[in-house]
Amino acid sequence: MTLYNNLKSMAEQLLDKFGMPIIIRRTSSTFDPVTGKDTAAQSKDYQAVGIFADFNRNEIDGTLIQRGDKKVTMTGVKPHLSDVLVANDQQYTVQGIEEINPAGTVILWDLHVRL
């Protein structure tokens, strides 16, 4: 096992212990070129674990980062910008994704989410 695999394992253990369960809801639809419309959307849920934190006051610019936005650090399936995170009976839309990926090993995902 490499150093980065050890770091990934440690991060997962810490989030399992101190984090909260998160559902990643991914909705997909198919475009029908005959009708020119999307078919009915289907959603699939994935389980993840993470922690939520507030942005610092100096990071809130009112446009890209708004008051009430959260930072989420999580493990699990790779998130997409079209995903919805469900935690504590709240639904958050993903605004930005950053992967912590030293030397090609994804350890964590840092997300910017909004209610």
C-alpha distances in whole Angstrom, upper triangle without the diagonal:
4,7,8,6,7,10,11,10,13,15,15,16,19,20,21,22,24,25,27,27,28,29,29,32,32,35,36,39,41,43,46,48,51,52,50,48,45,45,44,41,38,35,32,30,27,25,23,23,24,26,29,31,34,35,36,40,40,37,40,42,44,43,39,38,41,42,40,37,33,30,27,23,22,19,19,21,22,25,28,31,33,32,33,31,33,33,35,38,38,37,35,35,32,34,31,27,24,21,18,16,15,14,14,12,14,14,17,21,24,27,31,33,37,39
4,5,5,6,9,10,11,12,14,16,17,19,20,21,23,24,25,27,27,28,29,29,32,32,35,36,39,40,43,46,48,51,51,49,48,45,45,44,41,38,36,33,31,27,26,23,23,23,25,28,30,33,33,34,38,37,35,38,40,42,41,37,36,39,40,38,35,32,28,26,22,21,18,19,21,21,24,27,30,33,31,33,31,33,32,35,38,37,36,34,34,31,32,29,25,22,19,16,14,11,10,11,10,13,12,16,19,22,26,29,32,35,38
4,6,5,6,9,10,11,12,14,15,17,18,20,21,22,23,26,26,27,29,28,32,32,35,36,40,41,44,47,49,52,52,50,48,45,45,45,41,39,36,33,31,27,26,23,22,22,23,26,27,30,30,31,35,34,32,35,37,39,39,35,34,37,37,36,33,30,26,24,20,19,17,19,21,21,24,27,29,32,31,32,30,32,31,34,37,36,35,33,33,30,31,27,24,21,17,14,12,10,10,12,10,12,11,15,18,20,24,27,30,34,36
4,5,5,6,9,10,10,12,14,15,16,18,20,21,21,23,24,24,26,25,28,28,32,33,36,38,40,43,45,48,49,46,45,41,42,41,37,35,33,30,28,24,23,20,19,19,21,23,24,27,27,29,32,32,29,32,34,36,35,32,31,34,34,33,30,27,23,21,17,16,14,16,18,17,20,23,26,28,27,28,27,29,28,31,34,33,32,30,29,26,27,24,20,17,14,11,9,7,8,9,6,8,7,11,15,17,20,24,26,30,33
4,5,5,6,9,10,11,12,14,15,16,18,20,20,22,22,23,24,23,27,27,30,31,35,37,39,42,44,48,48,46,44,41,40,40,36,34,31,28,26,22,21,18,18,18,21,24,25,28,29,31,34,34,31,34,36,38,37,33,32,35,36,34,31,27,24,21,18,16,13,14,16,17,20,23,26,28,26,28,26,28,27,30,33,32,31,29,29,26,28,25,21,19,15,12,11,10,10,10,7,9,8,11,15,18,21,25,27,31,33
4,5,5,6,9,10,11,12,14,15,17,18,19,22,22,23,25,25,28,29,33,34,38,39,42,45,47,51,51,49,47,43,43,42,39,36,33,30,27,24,22,19,18,18,20,23,25,28,29,30,34,34,32,34,37,38,38,34,33,35,36,34,31,28,24,22,18,16,14,16,18,19,22,25,28,30,28,29,27,28,27,30,33,32,32,30,31,28,29,26,23,20,17,14,13,12,13,14,10,12,9,13,16,19,22,26,28,32,34
4,5,5,6,9,10,11,12,14,15,16,17,20,20,21,23,23,27,27,31,33,36,38,41,44,46,50,49,47,45,42,42,41,37,35,32,29,26,23,21,18,16,16,17,20,21,24,25,26,30,30,28,30,33,35,34,31,29,32,32,31,28,24,21,18,15,14,12,15,17,18,20,23,26,28,26,27,25,26,25,28,31,30,29,28,28,25,26,23,20,17,14,11,11,10,12,13,9,10,7,10,13,16,19,23,25,28,31
4,5,5,6,9,10,11,12,14,15,15,17,18,18,20,20,23,24,28,29,33,35,37,41,43,46,46,44,42,38,38,37,34,31,28,25,23,19,17,14,13,13,16,19,20,24,24,26,30,30,28,30,32,34,33,29,28,30,31,29,26,23,19,16,13,11,9,11,13,14,17,20,23,25,23,24,22,23,23,25,28,27,27,25,25,23,24,21,18,16,12,10,10,10,12,12,8,7,5,7,11,14,17,21,23,26,28
4,5,5,6,9,10,10,12,14,14,17,17,18,20,21,24,25,29,31,34,36,39,43,45,48,48,46,44,40,40,38,35,32,29,26,23,19,17,14,13,14,16,20,22,25,26,28,32,33,30,32,35,36,36,32,31,33,33,31,28,25,21,18,15,13,10,12,15,16,19,22,25,27,25,25,23,24,23,25,28,28,28,26,27,25,27,24,21,19,16,14,14,14,15,15,11,11,8,10,14,17,20,23,25,28,30
4,5,5,6,9,10,11,12,13,16,17,19,21,22,26,27,31,33,36,39,42,45,47,50,50,48,46,42,42,40,37,34,31,28,25,21,18,15,13,14,15,18,20,23,25,26,30,31,29,31,34,35,35,32,30,32,32,30,27,23,20,18,14,13,11,14,17,18,20,24,26,28,26,26,23,24,23,25,28,28,28,26,27,25,27,24,21,19,16,14,15,15,17,17,13,13,9,11,14,16,20,23,24,28,30
4,5,5,6,8,10,10,10,14,15,16,18,19,23,24,28,30,34,36,39,42,45,48,47,45,43,39,39,38,34,32,28,25,22,19,16,13,11,10,12,15,16,20,21,23,27,27,25,27,30,32,31,28,26,28,28,26,23,20,17,14,10,9,8,11,14,15,17,21,23,25,23,23,20,21,20,22,25,24,24,23,24,22,23,21,18,16,13,11,13,14,16,16,12,11,7,8,11,13,16,19,21,24,26
4,6,5,6,9,10,9,12,12,14,16,17,20,22,26,28,32,34,37,40,43,46,45,43,41,37,37,35,32,29,26,23,19,16,13,10,8,9,12,15,17,21,23,25,29,30,27,29,32,33,32,29,27,29,29,26,24,20,17,14,11,8,6,9,12,14,16,20,22,24,21,21,18,19,18,20,23,23,23,22,23,21,23,21,18,17,14,13,14,16,18,17,13,11,8,8,11,14,16,20,21,24,25
4,6,5,6,9,10,12,13,15,18,19,23,25,29,31,35,37,40,44,46,49,49,47,44,40,40,38,34,32,28,25,22,18,15,12,10,11,13,17,19,23,24,26,30,31,29,31,34,35,35,32,30,31,31,28,26,22,20,16,13,11,10,12,16,18,20,23,26,27,24,24,21,21,19,21,24,25,25,24,26,24,26,24,22,20,18,16,18,18,21,20,16,15,12,12,15,17,19,22,23,26,27
4,5,5,6,7,11,13,15,18,20,23,25,29,32,35,38,41,45,47,50,49,47,45,41,41,39,35,33,29,26,23,20,16,13,10,10,10,14,16,19,21,23,27,28,26,28,31,32,33,30,27,29,28,25,24,20,17,14,11,11,10,13,17,19,20,23,25,27,24,23,20,20,18,20,23,23,24,23,25,23,25,23,21,19,18,16,18,19,21,21,18,16,12,12,14,15,18,21,22,24,26
4,5,5,4,8,9,11,15,16,20,22,26,28,32,35,38,41,44,47,46,44,41,37,37,35,32,29,25,23,19,16,13,10,6,6,7,11,13,17,19,22,25,27,25,26,29,30,30,27,25,26,25,23,21,17,15,11,9,7,8,11,14,16,17,20,22,24,21,20,16,17,14,16,19,20,20,19,21,20,22,20,18,17,16,15,17,19,22,21,17,15,12,10,12,13,15,18,18,21,22
4,6,6,7,8,11,14,16,20,22,26,28,32,35,38,41,44,47,46,44,41,38,37,35,31,29,25,22,19,15,12,9,6,8,10,14,16,20,23,25,29,30,28,29,32,33,33,30,28,29,28,25,23,20,18,14,12,10,9,11,15,17,18,22,24,25,22,21,17,17,15,16,19,20,21,21,23,22,24,23,21,20,19,18,20,21,24,23,19,17,14,13,15,16,18,20,20,23,24
4,6,8,11,14,17,19,23,25,29,32,36,39,42,45,48,50,49,48,45,41,40,38,35,32,28,25,22,19,15,13,9,10,11,14,17,20,23,25,28,30,28,30,33,34,34,32,29,30,29,26,24,21,19,16,14,12,13,15,18,21,21,25,27,28,25,23,20,19,16,17,20,21,23,23,25,24,26,25,23,23,21,20,22,23,26,25,22,20,16,15,17,18,20,22,22,25,25
4,7,10,13,16,19,22,25,28,31,35,38,41,45,47,50,49,47,44,40,40,38,34,32,28,26,22,19,16,13,9,8,8,11,13,17,20,21,25,27,25,26,30,30,31,29,26,26,25,22,21,17,16,13,12,11,13,15,19,20,21,24,25,27,23,22,18,18,15,15,19,19,21,20,23,22,24,23,22,21,20,19,22,23,26,26,22,20,16,15,16,16,18,20,20,22,23
4,7,9,13,15,18,21,25,28,31,35,37,41,44,46,45,43,40,37,36,34,30,28,24,22,18,16,13,10,6,5,5,8,11,15,18,20,23,25,23,24,28,28,29,26,23,24,23,20,18,15,13,10,9,8,10,12,16,17,17,20,22,23,20,18,14,14,11,12,16,16,17,17,19,18,21,20,19,19,18,17,20,22,25,24,21,18,15,13,13,14,15,17,16,19,19
4,6,10,13,16,19,22,26,29,33,35,39,42,44,43,41,38,34,34,31,28,25,22,20,16,14,11,8,5,6,6,9,12,15,18,21,24,27,24,25,28,28,28,26,23,23,22,19,18,14,14,11,11,9,11,12,15,17,16,20,21,21,18,16,12,11,8,9,12,13,14,15,17,17,20,20,19,20,19,19,22,25,28,26,23,20,17,15,15,15,15,17,16,17,17
4,7,10,13,16,19,23,26,30,33,36,39,41,40,38,35,31,31,28,25,22,18,16,12,10,7,6,5,7,9,11,15,18,21,24,27,29,26,26,29,29,29,26,24,24,24,20,19,16,15,12,12,10,10,11,13,15,15,18,19,19,16,14,10,9,7,9,11,12,13,14,16,16,20,20,18,20,19,20,22,25,28,26,23,19,17,15,15,15,15,17,16,17,17
4,6,9,13,16,19,23,26,29,32,35,38,36,35,32,28,27,25,21,19,15,13,10,8,6,5,5,7,9,10,14,17,19,23,25,27,24,24,27,26,26,23,22,22,22,18,16,14,13,10,11,9,10,10,11,13,12,14,16,16,12,10,7,6,5,8,10,10,10,11,13,13,16,17,16,17,17,19,21,24,27,25,22,18,17,14,13,14,13,14,13,14,14
4,6,9,13,16,19,23,26,29,32,34,33,32,28,25,24,21,18,15,12,10,6,6,5,6,8,10,13,13,17,19,22,25,28,29,26,26,28,27,26,24,23,23,23,20,18,16,16,12,13,11,11,10,10,12,11,13,14,14,10,8,6,5,7,10,10,10,9,10,12,12,16,17,16,18,18,20,22,26,28,25,23,19,19,16,14,15,14,15,13,15,15
4,6,10,13,17,20,23,26,29,32,30,29,26,22,21,19,16,14,10,8,6,5,6,7,10,11,14,14,17,20,21,25,27,29,25,25,27,26,25,22,21,22,23,20,17,15,15,12,13,11,11,9,8,9,7,9,11,10,6,6,5,6,9,13,13,12,10,10,10,10,14,14,13,16,16,18,20,24,26,23,21,18,18,15,13,14,12,14,12,14,14
4,6,10,13,17,20,23,26,28,27,25,22,19,18,16,12,10,6,6,5,6,9,11,14,15,17,17,20,22,23,27,29,31,27,26,28,27,25,23,22,23,24,21,18,17,18,15,17,14,15,13,11,12,9,10,11,9,6,5,6,7,11,14,13,12,9,10,10,11,14,16,15,18,19,22,23,27,29,26,24,21,21,18,16,17,15,16,13,15,14
4,7,10,14,17,20,23,25,24,22,19,16,15,14,10,8,5,5,6,8,11,13,16,17,20,20,23,24,25,29,31,32,28,27,28,27,25,23,23,24,25,23,20,19,19,17,18,16,16,14,11,11,9,8,10,7,5,7,9,11,14,18,17,15,12,12,11,11,14,15,15,18,18,21,23,26,28,25,23,20,21,19,16,18,15,16,15,16,16
4,7,11,13,17,20,22,20,19,16,12,12,10,6,5,4,6,9,11,15,16,20,21,23,23,25,26,27,31,33,34,30,29,30,28,26,24,24,25,26,24,22,22,22,20,22,20,20,17,14,14,12,10,11,8,7,8,12,13,17,20,18,17,14,14,12,13,16,17,17,21,21,25,26,30,31,28,27,24,25,22,20,21,18,19,17,17,17
4,7,10,13,16,19,18,16,13,10,9,9,5,5,6,8,11,14,17,19,22,24,26,26,28,29,30,34,35,36,32,31,32,30,28,26,26,27,29,27,25,25,25,23,24,22,22,19,16,15,14,11,12,9,10,12,15,17,21,24,22,21,17,17,15,15,18,19,19,22,23,26,27,30,31,28,27,24,26,24,21,23,20,21,19,20,21
4,7,10,13,15,14,13,10,6,6,6,4,6,9,11,15,17,21,23,26,27,30,29,32,32,33,36,38,38,35,34,34,32,29,27,29,29,31,30,27,28,28,26,28,26,26,23,20,19,17,15,15,12,13,15,18,20,24,27,25,23,20,20,18,18,20,22,22,25,26,29,30,33,34,31,30,28,30,28,25,26,24,24,22,23,23
4,6,10,12,11,11,8,5,5,8,8,9,12,14,18,20,24,26,29,30,33,32,35,36,36,39,41,41,37,36,36,34,32,30,31,32,35,33,30,31,31,29,31,29,28,25,22,21,20,17,17,14,16,19,22,24,27,31,29,27,24,23,21,21,23,24,24,27,28,31,31,35,35,32,32,29,32,30,27,29,26,27,25,26,26
4,6,9,9,7,6,4,6,9,10,13,15,18,21,24,27,29,32,33,35,35,37,37,37,41,42,42,38,37,36,35,31,30,32,33,35,34,32,32,33,31,33,31,31,28,25,24,22,19,19,16,18,21,24,26,30,33,31,29,26,25,22,23,24,25,26,29,29,33,33,37,37,34,34,32,34,32,30,31,28,28,27,27,28
4,5,6,6,6,6,7,10,12,15,18,21,24,26,30,32,36,37,39,38,40,41,41,44,45,45,42,40,40,38,35,33,36,36,39,38,35,36,36,35,37,35,34,32,28,27,26,23,23,20,22,24,28,29,33,36,34,32,29,29,26,26,28,29,29,32,33,37,37,40,40,37,37,35,38,36,33,34,32,32,31,31,31
4,6,5,7,9,10,14,16,18,21,24,27,30,33,35,38,39,41,41,43,43,42,46,47,47,43,42,41,39,36,34,37,38,40,39,37,38,38,37,39,37,37,34,31,29,28,25,24,22,24,27,30,32,36,39,37,35,32,31,28,28,29,30,31,34,35,38,38,41,42,38,39,37,40,38,35,36,34,34,33,33,33
4,6,8,10,11,15,17,20,23,26,30,32,36,38,41,42,44,44,46,46,46,49,50,50,46,45,44,42,39,38,40,40,43,42,40,41,41,40,42,40,40,37,34,32,31,28,28,25,27,29,33,35,39,41,39,37,34,34,31,31,32,34,34,37,38,42,42,45,45,42,42,40,43,41,39,39,37,37,36,35,36
4,5,8,9,13,15,19,22,25,28,31,35,37,40,41,43,42,44,44,44,47,48,48,45,43,42,40,37,36,38,38,41,40,38,39,40,39,41,39,39,37,33,32,30,27,27,24,26,28,31,33,37,39,36,35,32,32,29,30,31,32,33,37,38,42,42,45,46,42,43,40,43,41,38,39,36,36,34,33,33
4,7,10,13,15,18,21,24,27,30,33,35,38,39,41,40,41,41,41,44,45,45,41,40,39,37,33,33,35,35,38,37,35,37,37,37,38,37,37,35,31,30,28,25,24,21,24,26,29,31,35,38,35,33,30,29,27,27,28,29,31,34,35,39,39,43,43,40,40,38,40,39,35,36,33,33,31,31,31
4,6,9,11,15,18,21,24,27,30,32,35,36,38,37,39,39,38,42,42,43,39,38,37,35,32,31,33,33,36,34,33,34,35,34,36,35,35,32,29,28,26,22,22,18,21,22,26,28,32,34,32,30,26,26,24,25,25,27,29,32,33,37,38,41,42,38,39,36,38,36,33,34,31,30,29,28,28
4,7,8,11,14,17,20,23,27,28,32,32,34,34,36,36,36,39,40,41,37,36,35,33,30,29,31,31,34,32,30,31,32,31,33,31,31,29,25,24,22,19,19,15,18,19,23,25,28,31,29,27,23,23,21,22,23,25,26,29,30,34,35,38,39,36,36,33,35,33,30,31,28,28,26,26,26
4,6,9,13,16,19,22,26,28,31,32,35,34,36,37,37,41,42,43,39,38,38,35,33,31,33,33,35,33,31,32,33,31,33,31,31,28,25,25,23,20,20,17,18,20,23,24,28,31,28,27,24,24,22,23,25,27,27,30,31,35,35,39,40,36,36,33,35,33,31,32,29,29,27,27,26
4,7,10,13,17,20,23,26,29,30,33,32,35,35,36,40,41,42,38,37,37,35,32,31,32,32,34,32,30,30,31,30,31,30,30,27,24,24,22,20,20,16,17,18,21,21,25,28,25,24,21,22,20,22,24,26,27,30,31,34,35,39,40,36,36,33,34,32,30,30,28,28,25,25,24
4,7,10,13,16,20,22,25,27,29,28,31,32,32,36,37,39,35,33,34,32,29,28,29,29,31,28,27,27,28,26,28,26,26,23,20,20,18,16,16,13,13,14,17,18,22,24,22,21,18,19,17,18,21,23,23,26,27,31,32,35,36,33,32,29,31,29,26,27,24,24,22,22,21
4,7,10,13,17,20,23,25,27,27,30,31,32,36,38,39,35,34,35,33,31,29,29,30,31,29,27,27,27,25,26,24,24,21,18,18,17,15,16,13,12,13,16,17,20,23,21,20,17,18,17,18,21,23,23,26,26,29,30,34,35,32,30,28,29,27,24,26,23,24,22,22,22
4,7,10,13,16,19,21,23,24,27,28,29,33,35,36,33,32,33,31,29,27,27,27,29,26,24,23,24,21,23,20,20,17,15,16,14,13,14,11,10,10,12,13,17,19,17,17,14,15,14,16,19,20,20,23,24,27,28,31,33,29,28,25,26,24,21,23,20,21,19,20,19
4,7,10,13,17,19,22,22,26,27,29,33,35,36,33,32,33,32,30,28,28,28,29,26,24,23,23,20,21,18,17,14,12,14,12,13,15,12,10,11,12,12,16,19,17,17,15,16,15,16,19,20,19,22,22,25,26,29,30,27,25,22,23,21,19,21,19,21,19,20,20
4,7,10,13,15,18,19,23,25,27,30,33,34,31,30,32,31,29,27,26,27,28,24,22,21,20,18,18,15,15,12,10,12,11,13,15,13,10,10,10,10,12,15,15,15,13,14,14,15,19,19,18,21,20,23,24,28,29,26,24,21,21,19,17,19,17,19,17,19,18
4,7,10,13,16,18,21,24,25,29,32,33,30,30,32,31,30,27,26,27,27,24,22,20,19,16,16,12,11,8,7,10,10,12,15,14,10,11,10,10,12,16,16,16,14,15,15,15,18,18,17,19,18,20,21,24,26,23,21,17,18,16,15,17,16,18,17,19,19
4,7,10,14,16,19,22,24,28,31,32,29,29,31,31,30,27,26,27,27,24,22,19,18,14,14,11,9,7,8,11,11,14,17,16,13,12,10,10,11,14,15,15,14,15,16,16,19,19,17,19,18,19,21,24,26,23,20,17,16,14,14,16,16,18,17,19,19
4,7,10,13,16,19,21,25,28,29,26,26,29,29,28,25,24,25,25,22,19,16,15,11,10,7,6,5,7,10,10,13,16,16,13,12,10,10,10,13,15,15,14,14,15,14,18,17,15,16,15,16,18,21,23,21,18,14,13,11,11,13,13,16,15,18,18
4,7,10,14,17,19,23,26,27,25,25,28,28,28,25,23,24,24,21,19,15,13,10,9,6,6,7,10,12,12,16,18,19,15,14,11,11,10,12,15,15,15,15,16,15,18,18,16,16,15,15,18,20,23,21,18,15,13,10,11,12,13,15,15,18,18
4,7,10,14,16,19,22,24,21,22,25,25,25,22,20,21,21,18,16,12,10,6,5,4,6,9,12,13,12,16,17,18,15,14,11,11,10,12,15,14,14,13,15,14,16,16,14,14,14,14,17,19,22,21,18,15,12,9,9,10,10,13,13,15,16
4,7,10,13,16,19,21,19,19,23,23,24,21,18,19,18,15,14,10,8,6,5,7,10,13,15,16,15,18,18,20,17,16,12,12,10,12,15,14,15,13,16,15,16,16,15,15,15,15,18,21,24,23,20,17,14,11,11,10,10,12,12,14,16
4,7,10,13,16,18,16,16,19,20,20,18,15,15,14,12,10,6,6,5,7,9,12,15,17,17,15,18,17,19,16,14,11,12,10,11,14,12,13,11,14,13,14,14,14,15,16,16,20,22,26,25,23,19,17,13,12,10,9,10,9,11,12
4,7,9,12,15,13,13,17,18,19,17,13,14,12,10,9,6,5,6,8,11,15,18,20,19,18,20,19,21,19,17,14,15,13,14,17,15,15,13,15,14,15,15,15,15,17,17,21,23,26,26,24,21,18,15,14,11,10,10,10,12,13
4,6,9,11,10,10,14,14,16,14,11,11,9,8,7,5,6,9,11,15,18,21,23,22,19,21,19,21,20,18,16,17,15,15,18,15,16,14,15,15,14,15,16,16,19,19,23,25,29,28,27,23,21,18,16,13,12,10,10,11,13
4,6,8,6,7,10,12,13,12,8,9,8,8,7,6,7,10,12,16,20,22,24,22,20,21,19,21,20,19,17,19,18,19,21,18,18,15,16,15,13,13,15,15,18,18,22,24,28,27,26,23,21,18,16,12,11,9,11,11,14
4,5,5,7,10,12,15,14,10,11,10,11,10,10,10,14,15,19,23,26,27,25,23,24,22,25,24,23,21,23,21,22,24,21,21,19,19,18,17,16,18,18,20,20,24,25,29,29,28,25,24,21,19,15,15,13,14,15,17
4,5,5,9,10,13,13,10,10,9,11,11,12,13,17,19,22,26,29,30,28,26,26,24,26,26,25,23,25,23,24,25,22,23,20,21,20,18,18,20,20,23,24,27,29,32,33,32,29,27,24,22,18,17,15,16,16,18
4,6,8,11,13,13,10,11,11,13,13,14,14,18,20,23,27,30,31,29,26,27,24,27,27,26,25,27,26,26,28,25,25,22,22,21,18,18,20,20,23,23,26,28,31,32,31,28,27,24,22,19,18,15,17,17,20
4,6,9,11,9,7,9,10,12,10,11,11,15,17,20,24,26,27,25,23,23,20,23,23,23,22,24,23,24,26,23,22,19,19,17,15,14,16,16,19,20,23,25,28,28,28,25,24,21,19,15,14,12,14,14,17
4,6,8,8,5,6,6,9,9,11,12,16,18,22,25,27,28,26,23,23,20,22,23,22,21,23,22,23,24,21,20,17,17,16,14,14,17,18,21,22,26,28,31,31,30,27,26,23,20,17,15,12,13,13,15
4,6,6,6,6,9,12,11,14,15,18,21,24,28,30,30,27,24,24,20,23,24,23,23,25,25,26,27,23,22,19,18,18,14,15,18,19,23,24,27,29,32,32,32,29,29,25,23,19,17,14,15,14,17
4,6,6,5,7,10,10,13,15,19,22,25,28,30,30,27,24,23,20,22,22,21,22,24,24,25,25,21,20,18,17,17,14,15,19,20,24,26,29,31,35,34,34,30,30,27,24,20,18,14,14,12,15
4,6,6,9,12,11,14,16,19,22,24,27,29,28,26,22,21,17,19,20,20,21,23,24,25,26,22,20,17,15,15,12,13,17,19,23,25,28,30,33,32,32,29,29,26,23,19,17,13,13,12,15
4,6,10,12,10,12,13,16,19,21,24,25,25,22,19,18,14,17,18,18,19,21,22,24,24,21,19,15,13,12,9,10,13,15,19,21,24,26,29,28,28,25,25,22,19,16,13,10,11,11,14
4,7,9,7,9,10,14,16,19,23,24,24,22,19,18,15,18,18,17,17,20,20,21,22,19,17,14,13,12,9,10,13,15,18,20,23,26,29,28,28,25,24,21,18,14,12,8,9,9,12
4,6,6,9,12,15,18,21,24,26,26,24,21,20,17,19,19,18,18,19,19,20,21,17,16,13,13,13,11,13,16,18,21,23,27,29,33,32,31,28,27,23,20,17,14,10,10,8,10
4,6,9,12,15,18,21,25,27,27,26,23,22,20,21,21,19,18,19,19,19,20,16,16,14,14,15,14,15,18,20,23,25,28,31,34,33,33,29,28,24,22,18,16,12,11,9,10
4,6,10,13,16,19,22,24,25,24,20,21,18,19,18,16,15,16,15,15,16,12,13,11,12,13,13,15,17,19,22,24,27,30,33,32,31,28,26,22,20,17,14,11,9,7,7
4,7,10,13,16,20,21,22,20,17,17,15,16,16,14,13,14,14,15,16,12,12,9,10,10,9,11,14,16,19,20,24,27,30,29,28,24,23,19,16,13,10,7,6,5,7
4,6,10,13,16,18,19,18,15,16,15,17,15,13,11,13,12,13,15,12,12,9,10,10,10,11,12,14,16,18,21,24,27,26,25,21,20,16,13,10,8,6,5,6,9
4,7,10,13,16,17,16,14,15,14,17,15,14,12,14,13,15,17,14,14,11,12,10,10,10,10,11,13,14,18,20,24,23,21,18,16,13,10,7,6,5,6,9,12
4,6,10,12,14,13,11,14,13,16,13,12,10,12,11,13,16,13,13,10,11,10,11,10,10,10,12,13,16,19,22,21,19,15,14,10,8,6,5,6,7,10,13
4,7,10,12,12,11,14,15,17,15,15,12,14,13,16,18,17,16,14,15,12,14,12,10,10,10,10,13,16,19,18,16,12,10,7,6,5,6,9,11,14,16
4,7,9,10,10,13,15,17,14,14,11,13,12,15,18,16,16,14,15,13,15,13,11,11,10,10,13,16,19,17,15,11,9,6,5,7,8,11,12,16,17
4,7,8,10,13,16,18,15,15,13,15,14,17,20,19,18,17,17,15,17,15,12,12,10,10,12,15,17,15,12,9,7,5,6,9,11,14,15,19,20
4,6,8,12,15,16,13,14,12,14,14,18,19,19,18,17,17,15,18,16,13,14,12,13,14,17,19,16,13,10,10,8,8,12,13,16,16,20,21
4,6,9,13,14,11,13,12,14,16,19,20,19,18,16,16,14,17,15,13,13,12,14,14,17,19,16,14,11,11,10,9,12,13,16,16,19,21
4,7,10,12,10,13,12,15,17,21,22,20,18,16,15,12,14,12,9,10,9,12,12,16,17,14,13,9,11,9,8,11,11,14,15,18,20
4,7,8,7,9,9,13,15,18,19,17,15,12,11,8,11,10,7,10,10,13,14,18,20,17,16,12,13,11,8,10,9,11,11,14,16
4,5,5,9,10,14,17,20,20,18,15,13,10,7,9,9,8,11,11,15,16,20,22,19,18,15,16,14,11,12,10,12,12,14,16
4,6,8,10,14,17,20,20,17,14,11,8,5,6,7,7,11,13,16,18,22,24,21,21,17,19,16,12,12,9,10,10,12,14
4,7,10,13,16,20,19,16,13,11,7,7,9,10,11,14,16,20,21,25,27,24,23,20,21,19,15,15,12,13,11,12,14
4,7,10,13,17,16,14,10,9,7,6,9,11,11,14,15,19,21,24,26,23,22,19,20,17,14,14,11,12,10,12,13
4,6,10,13,12,10,6,6,5,6,10,12,13,16,17,20,23,26,28,26,24,21,21,18,15,15,11,12,9,10,10
4,7,10,10,8,6,5,6,7,11,12,13,15,16,19,21,25,28,25,23,20,19,16,13,13,10,11,8,9,9
4,7,6,6,5,6,9,11,14,16,16,19,20,22,24,28,30,28,26,22,21,18,16,16,13,14,11,11,10
4,5,5,7,8,11,13,16,17,17,20,20,22,25,28,31,29,26,23,21,18,16,16,14,14,12,12,11
4,5,8,10,14,16,19,20,21,23,24,25,28,31,34,32,30,26,24,21,19,19,17,17,14,14,12
4,7,10,13,16,19,21,22,24,25,27,30,33,36,34,32,28,27,23,21,21,18,18,15,14,11
4,7,10,13,15,18,19,22,23,25,28,32,34,32,30,27,25,22,19,18,16,15,11,10,7
4,7,10,13,15,17,20,21,24,27,30,33,31,29,25,24,21,18,17,14,13,9,8,6
4,6,9,12,13,16,18,21,24,27,30,28,26,23,22,18,15,14,11,9,6,5,5
4,6,9,11,15,17,20,23,26,29,27,26,22,22,18,15,14,10,9,5,5,6
4,6,8,11,14,17,19,23,25,23,22,19,19,15,12,11,7,6,5,7,9
4,7,11,14,17,19,23,25,24,23,20,20,17,13,11,7,5,5,7,10
4,7,10,13,16,19,22,20,20,16,17,14,10,8,6,5,7,10,13
4,7,10,12,16,18,16,16,13,13,11,7,6,5,7,9,12,16
4,7,9,12,15,14,13,10,11,9,6,5,6,9,12,15,19
4,6,9,12,10,10,7,8,6,5,6,8,12,14,18,21
4,6,10,9,8,6,6,5,6,7,11,14,17,21,24
4,6,6,5,4,6,7,9,11,14,17,20,24,27
4,6,6,7,8,10,12,14,17,20,23,27,30
4,6,9,10,13,15,17,20,23,26,30,33
4,6,9,12,13,16,19,22,25,28,31
4,6,9,12,15,17,21,23,27,30
4,6,8,11,14,17,20,24,26
4,7,10,13,17,19,23,25
4,7,10,13,16,19,22
4,6,10,12,16,19
4,7,10,13,16
4,6,10,13
4,7,11
4,7
4
